[in-house]
Amino acid sequence: MITIKDVLSIHSILIEQFGGTPGIRDEAGVESALARPFMSFENVELYPTPEEKASAILESIINRQ
């Protein structure tokens, strides 16, 4: 599982290499996006494969902009 600490670290590296504004506008939103792939309903994972988990994170991040 990727953590908020990992995301902040990756973000800092990307800002260093490519420029941009440091910091994250909605840290709680990022934490929510990171938790989404691990949701379940009646003990059934909603996103069972690694590809579905990655897609859920990316969709959550993109839709929050």
C-alpha positions as CSV (number, residue, x, y, z in Angstrom):
1,M,0.0,0.0,0.0
2,I,1.3,3.4,-0.9
3,T,1.2,5.9,2.1
4,I,0.7,9.6,2.2
5,K,4.4,9.9,3.1
6,D,5.3,8.1,-0.1
7,V,3.0,10.4,-2.1
8,L,4.6,13.5,-0.5
9,S,8.1,12.2,-1.2
10,I,7.3,11.4,-4.9
11,H,5.6,14.8,-5.3
12,S,8.7,16.6,-3.9
13,I,10.9,14.7,-6.4
14,L,8.7,15.6,-9.3
15,I,8.6,19.3,-8.3
16,E,12.4,19.3,-8.1
17,Q,12.8,17.7,-11.5
18,F,10.0,19.4,-13.4
19,G,9.0,22.5,-11.4
20,G,5.6,23.5,-10.0
21,T,4.2,24.5,-6.7
22,P,5.2,22.5,-3.7
23,G,2.6,21.3,-1.2
24,I,-0.6,19.5,-1.6
25,R,-3.9,21.4,-1.7
26,D,-6.1,18.6,-0.1
27,E,-4.1,16.1,1.9
28,A,-7.3,14.5,3.3
29,G,-8.5,14.0,-0.3
30,V,-5.2,12.2,-1.2
31,E,-5.5,10.0,1.9
32,S,-9.1,9.2,0.8
33,A,-7.9,8.3,-2.7
34,L,-5.2,6.0,-1.2
35,A,-7.8,4.2,0.9
36,R,-10.3,3.7,-1.8
37,P,-8.8,0.5,-3.4
38,F,-9.0,-1.3,-0.1
39,M,-12.7,-0.9,0.3
40,S,-15.0,-3.9,0.5
41,F,-18.7,-4.7,0.6
42,E,-19.9,-7.8,2.5
43,N,-16.3,-9.0,2.8
44,V,-15.8,-8.8,-1.0
45,E,-13.0,-6.5,-2.2
46,L,-14.4,-3.9,-4.6
47,Y,-11.0,-3.6,-6.4
48,P,-9.5,-7.1,-6.2
49,T,-6.6,-6.8,-8.7
50,P,-3.5,-4.6,-8.6
51,E,-4.7,-3.0,-11.9
52,E,-8.1,-2.1,-10.4
53,K,-6.5,-0.8,-7.2
54,A,-4.1,1.5,-9.2
55,S,-7.0,2.6,-11.4
56,A,-9.1,3.5,-8.4
57,I,-6.3,5.6,-7.0
58,L,-5.7,7.4,-10.3
59,E,-9.5,8.0,-10.9
60,S,-9.9,9.5,-7.4
61,I,-6.9,11.8,-7.8
62,I,-8.0,13.0,-11.2
63,N,-11.6,13.6,-10.2
64,R,-10.5,15.8,-7.2
65,Q,-8.9,18.4,-9.4
